[in-house]
Amino acid sequence: MTYIVSGGALNSILTQLNSPYKLSFYYYYYYYYYYSCRFLVNNRCVSVFVVYVCRQLKSVVDRDVLCARQDICRLEFDVVVGPADLFNIISINLTIHDINDHQPTFPADTPQPLRLTIAESAAAGTHLQLPVAAVDLDSPSLGVARYELFPVDVRSVFSVKWRPGTSDVRLVVRAGAGLDRESRDHYDVTLAAFDGGSPPLNGSMSLHVDIGDINDNAPVFERAEYTTQVHENDTAGL
């Protein structure tokens, strides 16, 4: 038998198993010890889940625990039905479809805001790699799909570059950004990560970007010409 579920009650599977053998939930509840389960998750035995399935009528499948961030989650197990006059072995192939029940999150120990520094002389296209990235426990299709910067007006100065499937997230100086520490010495930015769900879930973190100074301004006098008087009998050094 093959069943496809979307992460939820296993009760429906037990119901379907019930019909061919004319067994009631009363039977399942009081005679669970006649069952012998063998689970394989990606060729790995999951004994804890075996006990949970065999002894509970309404168990919840958490796909993100069994098959975290994997495209396919398939469980294979046998159910041995007793007593002797009803003895049979049923092989079950269970494919668990993912639902979008996790939002992207940044590491909890990340300082808020995360402080970064970039020189005001940074050319367009300069990359500033971030030390953290968002993580989503759902399958890749429902995992992190994109990053965006807020408020929107900061996007004229910076963009965010990310290689899908990696933790490589970078802040990029846009063409025409015109970084000038003397006119603005920092930017407060929110970095948001969105997943592939519909509607998408999101998580965010704060960035504080300091603009580093360079020696790009020569001394300037306030006036082009200064006038003063010196007397012929003034003491030297005055």
C-alpha positions in Angstrom: 0.0 0.0 0.0 1.2 3.5 -0.7 -0.1 6.6 1.1 0.7 10.3 0.6 0.0 12.7 3.4 0.7 16.3 4.0 2.0 16.2 7.6 -0.9 15.5 9.9 -2.9 12.8 11.6 -1.9 9.2 10.9 -5.5 8.4 11.9 -6.5 8.2 8.2 -3.9 5.6 7.5 -5.1 3.5 10.4 -8.6 3.9 9.1 -7.6 2.6 5.7 -5.8 -0.3 7.2 -8.8 -1.1 9.3 -11.2 -1.8 6.4 -9.7 -4.9 4.8 -9.4 -6.7 8.2 -12.7 -5.6 9.7 -10.8 -4.2 12.7 -12.1 -1.4 14.9 -10.2 1.3 16.6 -11.0 -0.5 19.9 -9.0 -3.4 18.5 -6.1 -1.1 17.5 -6.1 0.6 20.8 -6.0 -2.5 23.0 -4.0 -4.8 20.8 -1.3 -2.5 19.6 1.2 -5.0 21.1 0.5 -7.3 18.2 2.0 -4.7 15.8 5.6 -4.7 14.9 6.8 -1.6 13.0 10.0 -1.1 11.1 10.7 2.5 9.8 13.4 3.6 7.5 13.9 7.3 6.8 16.5 7.7 4.0 17.8 4.2 4.9 18.1 5.2 8.6 16.1 3.4 11.3 13.9 5.8 13.3 12.9 3.7 16.4 11.4 6.5 18.4 8.9 7.3 15.6 8.1 3.6 15.4 6.8 3.5 18.9 4.9 6.7 18.4 3.1 5.4 15.3 2.4 2.0 16.7 1.0 3.1 20.0 -0.9 6.3 19.2 -4.0 6.6 17.1 -3.6 10.3 16.4 0.1 11.0 15.9 1.3 14.1 14.1 4.0 13.8 11.4 6.6 16.5 11.6 8.3 16.3 8.2 10.8 19.0 9.2 12.1 16.8 12.0 12.2 13.5 10.0 13.6 15.0 6.7 14.8 18.5 7.5 15.4 20.6 4.3 15.1 17.6 2.0 13.1 17.6 -1.3 11.6 14.1 -0.7 10.5 12.6 2.6 9.5 8.9 2.3 8.9 6.4 5.1 8.8 2.7 4.6 7.5 0.3 7.2 5.7 -3.0 7.8 2.7 -3.6 10.0 2.2 -7.1 11.4 -1.4 -7.7 12.2 -2.6 -10.2 14.8 -4.0 -12.2 16.5 -3.1 -15.4 14.6 -6.4 -15.8 12.7 -5.9 -12.3 11.2 -2.1 -12.5 10.8 -0.8 -10.6 7.9 2.1 -8.3 7.0 1.3 -5.0 5.3 4.1 -3.0 3.7 3.5 0.7 3.8 5.3 3.4 1.7 4.5 6.8 3.1 5.4 10.0 1.2 5.1 13.1 3.3 4.4 16.3 1.5 5.7 19.5 3.0 3.6 22.5 4.2 5.0 26.0 4.8 5.0 25.9 8.6 8.4 27.5 9.2 9.5 31.0 8.5 13.1 32.0 7.7 15.0 32.9 10.9 18.4 34.4 11.5 20.7 32.9 14.3 19.4 33.9 17.7 22.9 34.9 18.9 23.3 37.5 16.1 23.8 41.0 17.6 21.0 43.4 16.9 21.7 45.5 15.0 24.6 43.8 13.2 27.3 46.6 12.7 29.1 46.8 9.4 31.5 49.3 8.0 32.2 50.3 4.4 34.5 53.1 3.2 32.9 56.1 1.5 35.3 55.5 -1.3 33.8 52.1 -2.1 33.2 51.8 -5.8 29.9 50.6 -7.3 29.7 46.8 -7.1 31.7 46.6 -3.9 30.6 43.5 -1.9 30.3 43.3 1.8 29.8 39.7 2.9 27.4 39.2 5.9 28.5 36.8 8.6 25.0 35.3 8.9 22.2 34.0 6.7 18.6 33.0 7.2 17.6 29.4 7.7 14.3 27.7 6.9 13.6 24.2 8.1 11.1 23.5 5.3 12.0 21.7 2.1 14.0 23.6 -0.5 11.0 24.6 -2.5 9.5 26.3 0.6 12.8 27.4 2.0 14.6 30.8 1.7 13.7 32.2 -1.8 15.0 35.8 -1.7 16.3 38.7 0.4 15.1 42.3 0.4 16.3 45.6 2.0 14.1 48.0 3.9 13.2 50.9 4.0 12.7 51.0 0.2 14.8 54.2 -0.3 17.9 52.4 0.9 17.8 50.3 -2.2 19.1 53.3 -4.2 22.3 52.9 -2.2 22.6 49.2 -1.5 21.3 45.9 -3.0 21.6 42.4 -1.6 23.2 39.5 -3.5 22.6 35.9 -2.5 23.5 32.6 -4.1 20.5 30.3 -3.6 21.1 27.3 -1.5 24.1 28.8 0.3 24.7 31.1 3.2 26.6 33.6 1.0 24.7 36.8 1.5 26.3 40.1 0.5 25.5 43.8 0.7 26.4 45.5 -2.6 27.1 49.2 -3.3 24.9 50.3 -6.2 26.0 52.4 -9.1 25.5 56.1 -8.4 25.2 55.5 -4.6 27.5 58.4 -3.9 28.6 57.4 -0.4 29.8 60.5 1.4 30.5 60.3 5.1 30.4 64.1 5.4 26.8 64.2 4.3 25.6 60.9 5.9 27.8 58.8 8.2 25.5 55.7 8.6 22.5 53.8 7.3 20.0 51.7 9.4 18.8 48.9 7.3 16.4 45.9 7.8 17.4 42.7 5.9 14.3 40.5 5.3 14.4 36.9 4.1 11.3 35.5 2.3 10.5 31.9 1.7 8.9 30.2 -1.3 5.4 29.8 0.2 2.2 31.4 -1.0 1.9 33.7 0.7 5.5 33.8 1.7 6.6 33.9 5.3 9.5 36.1 6.3 12.1 36.8 9.0 14.3 39.9 9.4 17.3 41.3 11.2 18.7 44.9 11.6 21.9 46.2 10.1 23.8 49.3 11.1 26.1 50.3 8.3 28.8 52.9 9.2 30.4 54.8 6.4 34.2 54.9 6.9 36.0 58.2 6.4 38.8 58.8 4.0 41.0 61.9 3.5 39.0 63.3 0.6 38.7 66.9 1.7 41.6 69.5 1.7 41.6 72.2 4.3 39.6 75.2 3.3 39.7 78.8 4.6 36.4 80.4 5.4 37.4 83.5 3.4 39.5 84.1 0.4 41.3 87.2 1.9 42.1 88.2 5.5 43.2 91.7 6.5 45.0 92.7 9.7 47.5 95.3 11.0 51.0 95.0 12.4 52.7 97.8 14.2 56.4 98.5 13.7 57.2 98.3 17.4 55.3 95.1 18.1 57.2 92.6 20.1 58.4 89.5 18.4 56.1 86.5 19.0 53.0 88.5 19.5 
